[in-house]
Amino acid sequence: MSTNYPLTEVPAVAAPRIAEVSRNTAETKIRVRVNLDGTGQAHLRTGIGFFDHMLDQIARHGLIDLEIEADGDLHIDGHHTVEDVGITLGQAFHQAVGDKKGIRRYGHAYVPLDEALSRVVIDFSGRPGLELNVPFKSGMIGAFDTQLTHEFFQGFVNHAFVTLHIDNLKGENAHHQAETVFKAFARALRAAVELDPRALGVIPSTKGSL
């Protein structure tokens, strides 16, 4: 006697969400490669040690494989390098996330480090917008000018087409302040680009597009 069981439908395998972007100007030469479904591997070379350390937080805590190579006019300062990395990373994210079908869209995270605490909220809205409130206690962290934190995130949001709110709620040490910001950014990114198994193939917007 044979029994016929219903076949279990095998879900389609999502296409790899990988992008590689190069940006070459008279001031910088940048190459960025991202894999949104990675394991947190990072290969970073910007010439600014603390900046590499912060980018590593994005990869590690966002579970995003990240390669960044930057040759910039560091003999002047780090401004063009940091800003252009933000721009190129934003372009890579915009390409990798594609039409945004199935993503959760929103992400938020609170991250502490000793006395410091930061909150980051992100929306892959299709509309660039940045609200950044980080009262750094020092102007420099190693060779990294803390003012460039704004330039990095402004470049990112303008080209990833996201709305991003960053608030450092507490902090007395600039290193701790920056690290909580970048770790919270990573965790918020991870949540926002994660595929929602209940909404695969659906754009998370009542408008039907993002």
N, C-alpha and C positions, 0 to 999 in steps of 0.2 A: 504494500500500500504506500503510495507516495503522497506527500503533502506539498502543496505549492505555497511558498511564502512570498509575500510582496517584496519586490526588490527595493533596497534602500537607495535612495537617490544620493549620489556622491556630489558634494558641492564643488562648483568650479573653482579651480585654483586661481587666485588673484595674480594678475600680472605683476612682475617685479616693479617696484616703485623706486627707480634709480634714475639719477640725472647727473650729467657732467657739463659744467659751464666754464668757459674761459673768458676773461675780460682783460684786454690789453690796451693800456693808454700810455701816454708819455710819462706818467707818474708811477704806474704800477703794472705788474703782470700777475694775474691771479688765475689759479685753476682750482675749482671746487668740484668734488664728486660726493654725492650723498646716496645712501640707501636707507630709505625710511623704515625698512623692515629688517634692519641689521641686528647686531649684537653689542654695539657700543665700541667697535674698533675705531681707532683714530690714528691718522698719520698727518702730522701738522708741522708746518714750517713757515712761520710768518716773519721771523727775525725779531719778534718781541716775546720774550719768554713768558711773561705773565699772561699775555693775550693767548698764547698757545695753551696755557694752563686753563684758562676760562673756556676756550673752544673744546678742550678735552672734556670739560664738565657737560657740555651739550651732547657730545657723543655718548659718554658713559651713562649719564642719567636719563638721556632720551632714548637709549637703545637705538641710536642712529649711527651707522657706519659713515665716517666722515674723513675725507681727504682734502687738505687745503695746502696749497703751495703758493706763497706770495713773495714776489720780489718787488719791493717798493723803495721809494726815495727816503730811506730812514736816515740818511745824512742830513735831511732837513728836520723831520720829526716823524711820528707815527701816524699822523692824521690821515693821509691818503691811503696808507696800507689798511688801517682799521676800518675806515669808511668803505673802501672798495671790497674788502672781504665781506662786510655786511651786505653790500649790494649783490655780490656774486652768490653768496649763500642764499639770499632771498630769491634770486632768479632760479637757482637749483631746486629750492623747495617748491616754487611755483610750478616748475616743470614736472617734478617727481610726483606731486600730489594729483596732477592731472585734472580731470573734470570734477573731482571731489566726491564722486559717488561712493557711498558707503562709509565715509569718514564720520567720526563723531563731531567734528567741526569745532567744538569748544573744548578748552582745557584750562585748568587752573591748578596752582600748587602753592603751598606755603612751605618754606624751607628755613630751618634754623641752623646757625653755626655759632656755638657759644652764646655770646650776648647779642648777636645779630639775627634778624628775622626779616625775610622778604616774601612778598606775595606777587605772583605773576598770573595774569588772566589773558587768554588769547582766543581769538575768533577768526577762523579762516573765512572771513566774510566777503572777500573780493574787494574790500574797501580799505585802503591803507590809512592807518591812524595810530599814533603813538602818544601815550601819556606816561611819562617817566618821572618819578619823584624819588631821587636817591641823593640825600644830603651827605656826600662823601666827607669823611673826616680828614682826608689827606688828598692833595692834588696829584700825587704820584704814587704808584705802587710798582716798585722796581723801575723799569723803563716804560711803564704804561701810564699815560696821562688819563686820569679818571674822567675827564671831560669827554674823552673819546667813546665812553660807554654809550652816550646819547647818539653819537655819530654812527656807531655800529648798528644799534637797534633801529635808528631812522632809516639807514640804508636797507636793512632787512625788511622792515614793514612796507617800504615803498615798492619793493620788487617782489615780495612774497604775496602782496595784497592781503595783508592781515590787519586786524585791529589788536593792539597790544597795550595792556596796562601793567606797569611795573611800579611797585611801591616797596621801598625799604622801610619797614615799620620800626625797626630798632637797629642800633649798631654804633659801636664806638671805634672799631678797628676797620679801616678802609678795605683791607684784604678780605676780612670776613663779610663786609657789606657786599663787595663785588661777587664773592663766591656764592653767597646765598641768592643773589640775583640770577646768576647764570645757571645755577642748579635748579632753581624754581622755573626758569625759562625752559630748561630741558624737560622737566617733568610735565609742564603744561603742554609743550610741543608733542611729547609722547602721547598724552591723552587725546589731543585734538586730531592727530593724524591717524590714530588707531582705527582700524576697520571695525565697525559695529556689526556683529553677526546677525542682528535683528533687522538691519537696514541695508544689506548688501545690494548694490546697484541703485540705491536711492540717493538723490541729492538732498542733503539736509537743509532744505529751505522751502517755505511755502511758495516762493516765486518760481521754483523749479530750476534755478540756476544760481551759481555763486561766482 
